[in-house]
Amino acid sequence: MEFSTNLFWDADASQFDYEKHAEQIIPRVFMRGKLNDILEVLRYYGKNKVRDVLLQTRYLDKVTLSFVANYFKIEIEEFRCYKLSQSIPQHWPY
């Protein structure tokens, strides 16, 4: 797969095992990647695998969570990261 050069600045992307590291690659691409990167991940893994990984991800920022929930037509409450964020109360939500 070809990603934007700044997406995996901390690792050598040529050494990735895309099947073994899918749980790390998919959330990072959705949170920090460009549209072309997201489309590349969807082409490689398929919509079902991407959806399943994102549902079980421990952290997604609010913008990415809203985008993914809308794209896959899933309620935000079904995402693991949302459930975890609700169980850890914050002083101010901004």
N, C-alpha and C positions, 0 to 999 in steps of 0.2 A: 504494500500500500504506500502511496505517496501522500505525506502530510506536509503542512506548512512547517518551515524550518524552526520557527520559534515554539512550536507546540511541545516538542520533546527535547528541550534544550538541556535537560539534566541527564539524558540517557542517549545511548547510541541506538537509534531506531533501526539500524540495519541488523542488530542482534536480537530483535524482538521475536519471541515465539507468539504469534498473534492469537493462537488458540489458548495457550497457557495463560497469557496475560490480558485476556479480554476484559476481566473485571477492573483492571487499572486503565486500559486504553480507552474504553467506551466512555466512561464518565469524564475523563480529561478532555476528550475530543468535543463532547457536548458542552462542557463548561468553558473551554478556552479556544476551541477551534473555529475556523471559518466555515461558511456554508459548504464549500467544496470538501472540507475534511469530514463534515457530518455526512454528506452524501456518500463519500468513499466508505465510511464505516457501515452505513446502511446497506450498501452494495455488497460489501465483503461478508458481513455477519448475518444479514437478513433482518427484517423488521422484528420478527418474533424473538430472536436472541438478544437484540439490542433492548427491546422492551423488558425482557426478563432480567437482564443485568441491571438496567436502570431502576427497576422496581426494588431490587435488593441492595442498591448502593447506600452506603451509610451517610453520605453527604452530597447534596446538590445545592448550589446557591438558589435563592428564591426565583430569579429570572429563568434559570435553566429548568427548575422544577415546573414552573408555570408553562414554559414552552413544551416540555416533554409531555406533561399531562394533557395539554391541548392537542399536541400532534398525535399521540396515541389514543386520545379520547378515554382517558382514565381519570378517575377522581383523585385529587391530590392526597386524600386521606389514605389511599392504598399504598403509597410509597413509604418504604422503610425510613428514608431520611426525614420525612415529614413526621412520622410517629416518634422518632428519636428526638426531633427538635421540640415537639410538644411535651415530652417528658422531662426536658431540661428547661425550666422557666428562666426567662431573661428579665432583667430589670426594665429595660426600655426596648421595644421592638424596632428601633431604627438605628 
